[in-house]
Amino acid sequence: MAVIIGLLSGALVVLVGAITTYVTTRSNMLLQLEHSYDVSLRDRRLERYQELFHLSRSLPRYWPTDGVPSRSDLLRYRDEFHEWYFGEEAGGMYLTPKSKSLYMAMQNSLFEGARLLPGENQDTPISHQASESILRSASELRHQLAEDVGVAQPPRLRWGRVGRTDPPPGLTTTR
């Protein structure tokens, strides 16, 4: 009888060990798979976000001294952003939900700014209100892109601090 109890105890220990090993190994493999997927997605997202950030240079924090863009300029910018979103690289597919929402808001601002009112043509400068809306939405998108890829996080070493970007002295903006 003692032999049978010993054999059953040994079999139970082996069974519990096998189950524990299986669960641990499976969990570890799932974590490694998720990690490699996240790294791959981050790398692809970073490439697409860099392209979008570069494209957004046409919508700076404030317009250059040569003036506000015309409606035809806004249509061109809108087409460039549209091509990035749906183009060969499918940049829009990599946007996070928050970035996508801000991207769509920027596209809507460009669309509204480019809309012709009675008595206007494509070369008419856009209104101050449309200009502010476009610049604000582009700035918010750029900040979200930086946050999505992790560059907007405070440094882990305490020698610097991330702060906001102030406009040049003498420039007034309404935000």
Secondary structure by P-SEA (a helix, b strand, c coil): caaaaaaaaaaaaaaaaaaaaaaaaaaaaaaaaaaaaaaaaaaaaaaaaaaaaaaaccccccccccccccaaaaaaaaaaaaaaacccccccccccaaaaaaaaaaaaaaaaaacccccccccccccaaaaaaaaaaaaaaaaaaaaaaccccccccccbbbbbbbccccccccc
